[in-house]
Amino acid sequence: QDQINKLDLHEEDTVYVEKGGEIIPKIVGVDLTERKKNAQKIEFIEKCPECDTPLKRFEGEAHHYCPNDMGCPPQITGRMIHFISRKAMDIDGLGSETIDQLFRERFVKNSADLYDLKFEQVENLERMGKKSAENLFNGLKESKSVPFERVLFALGIRYVGETVAKKIAKAKKNIDAIISSSYDDLIAIDEVGEKIAISIQEHFSNEENREIVERLKKHGLSFEIEEEELDSSVLEGKSIVVSGVFS
């Protein structure tokens, strides 16, 4: 929005583009001689197009966010799609289209609901069937062996990416220790700064998020690091390939 305002962009403008740093295309100006007489200035929407909640913009950030994160449909499905993704729970037989279908049918509204699904609910979905349903339930079963750091990443805590989740899991060992951690405890962890620490505390201050964790625990997901995980050598049996120049 800042750049659009700075350039005073109007709809259907003709613009000048150059390569920023000789690589990235960058709009640097507008050809006003080409602007149509009745061209409308580009205005950002003020409300979420899905749930009509007023949008919020955080200081120092360019993006606009819908703050209705627990009630906005694409945010609800987005969290579940993140949960099942390859680097998170990696659930075979379950993709974004199936998540959307399950949500539309009101069979699921959060990641814990996935483990409460009934076979007939899945089998009768469009483009599913018995074999696909079996694959999905096998994927859910196998996901219960996913290590804690990936389960933590799968929860979708804002700013907690794959690497940070590993650092937090190793430092705190289990989910209860993370939930009860103070701000000072959290920022003492390597790579966890103010923004991440506050985000973790805000996430677990939400009762619904804590309930999801408790339900996932009951379904058998891993919420603590096993001792053998801490003692294992991650490089054992691996080959290391270096490309380019190496001194």
N, C-alpha and C positions, 0 to 999 in steps of 0.2 A: 504493500500500500504506500509506503514511504517513497519508493522509486516512481510509482505511478503518479503520485502527487507532485514529486519533484520535476518530472518530465511533463506534467499537465496533460497526460494522455487522454484522448477522446476515442470513442468507438470508431473502428475502421480507419484509424490514423495510418499514414505511411511514415515509417521510422527509418532512421539511420542506424546501421549495425556495424560494429567493428569487432575484431577479435581481441578480447581482454587478455593481456599477457601473451598475445599471438596464438591463443588456443580457444578460449571460451567466448562464444558469441555474446555480445553485450549491446543493449540498446543505448545509444548515446544522445539521441535527439529526435525531433519530430520535423517532418517537412510540412510546414504550415501552409504552403501553397497548394498542397494536395488535400487539405482538410475540407470535408464537406460542410456546407453552410449550417446545416441543422444538426451537426454531430453532437452527441451527448457526451459529457464528461464521464469517465469511468468512475462509478461509485461502488464501494464495497458494501456487501449486504451487512446488515446489523444483527440479523437473527439466523439461527441454525435452520437450514432448508429442510431438515428432517423432523425436528421436534419444536421448532419455533422459539427456542431459548435464546435470550440475548447473548451474543458472542463476547468473549473476553480475550484481551490481549495482554500478555505478561510483559512487564517492563524489561526492556533490553532484547525482546524477541520480535521476530517479524511475523510469526504466525498468529492467526486468530483461532481460538479454541471455543468449542461448545462446552460449558462447565457442567452440563447435565450428563456426566459420564456414566452414571448408574441407570439412566432412564432413556438415553438416546439410542435408538435401534442400531445404527451402524457401529456405535461404540461398543455396544453389548456383544454383537456378533464379531466385531474386530478383536475383542479380548479373547474370545473363544478360538478364533482363527489363529491368533498368536499362540495360544495355549497348545494347540495341536501341531504347530509348525515343526519342521525338521530339527532345528536347533533347540527346540523346547521339548515337548513330550513325544514328538515324532510318531504320531498315531496313524498307522497304516489303515487305509480303507475309509478315512475321514478327511474330507476336503472342505474348502470354503463354500462350495455350492450346497453340500449336504448340511453344513452348519446353518446356512441361510434357510434351507427347507425346514430343518428341525425347529428353528426359531419361529418361522412363520406358522408352523403347526402348533406352537406353544408347548412343545415337548421339552425345550431347554431355554434357560435364560441366563445361565452362567456355567462355568467349566465343571463345577461339581455335579450339575444335572446330567452331564454326559454319562456319568457312571451309574445313573439311576434309570437309564433308558431301558425299555422293554424290547425284546426281539421283534415282536409284531409291529411296534411303532416304526422301527427302522425298515423292516422288510416291505412294508406297504408304501414307503415313500416312492415318489416318481423316480424312475431310472435306477431303482435299487434291486430288490429281489433277495432271495434266500442266500445266494453265494456272497453277494456284496455285504449283506448284513452280517454274515459269519466273519468276513474279513474285518469288518469294523469292530465287532466285539472281541476278536482276537487281538486287534490293535490296542483296544482299551485295556485288555488283560496284560499285554506285554508292557504297556506304559507304566505299570506299577513297579517295574524294576529300574526305571530311569533314576539316575543318581540325584541327590538333593540339590546340587547347584543348578541343575537344569530345571528341576521343579520350581525352584525359586525364581529363575528367569522366566519360566512359563506363566507365573502369576501376573506378569504384566505391570509391575510397579514402575511408574514413570521414572525415567533416567537410569533404571537398573538394567543395563545390558548384559550380554553373555559373560564378558570378562569381569565386570563388577560383581555379578552374582556369584561367581567362583570365589572371589576375594572375600565376600561377606560370609559365604557358607563355610569357608575354611577357617575364618576368624571366629565365628560364633557357634559353629558345629550343629545347631538345630534351630528350627523355626521359632520355638518359644523364647529362646535367648535373643533372637532378632526382634521379636515383637516387644519384649520388655526392655530393650536397650534404650538408654538415654541418648540425647543428641550428642553429648560428649563421647559416649561409647562408640557411636557410629562414625563420627568424623575421625576417630583414632584409627579406623581401618584403612589400610592402603587403598588409594584411589577413590575413597569416599569423601566428598567435600560437602559444603553446606547445602547445596541444592539437592544432592542425592539423599543426605541424611533427613532433611525436612520432608522429602517425597516419601521416604520409607515410613516415617512417623505418621504422616497424613494418611497413607494407604491403610495402615493397620489401626488407625483411630476410627476407621469406618467399620461399624458393626457387621455389615454385610460381607465385607472382605474377610473379617475374622471367622465368620460362620462358614464361608467357602473353604477356608483352610481346615477348619475342624471336620467338615464333611469329607474333604479329600483325604484327611488322615484316616478316617473311619473306612474309607474305600481302599486303604492300603498303600497309598503313595508314600514315597520316601521323604521325610521331613527332618532327617538328621544324617550327618556324615558317619559312615561306618569306619571303624578304626583301620581296617585294611585299605580303605581309600586314602586315608591320611598317610599311610606308610608306603604306598606303592610308588614305584618309579615311573613317571609318565613317559620317559624316553626309552625305557627298556624294550629292546627288540625293534626299535625304530631305526630307519635310515634317514640321514639328513642330507639333502641336496642343496647346494649353493649355486645360484646362477649369477653371472656377471663377474666382476673383479672382486677377489677376496684376498686380503693380506693376513 
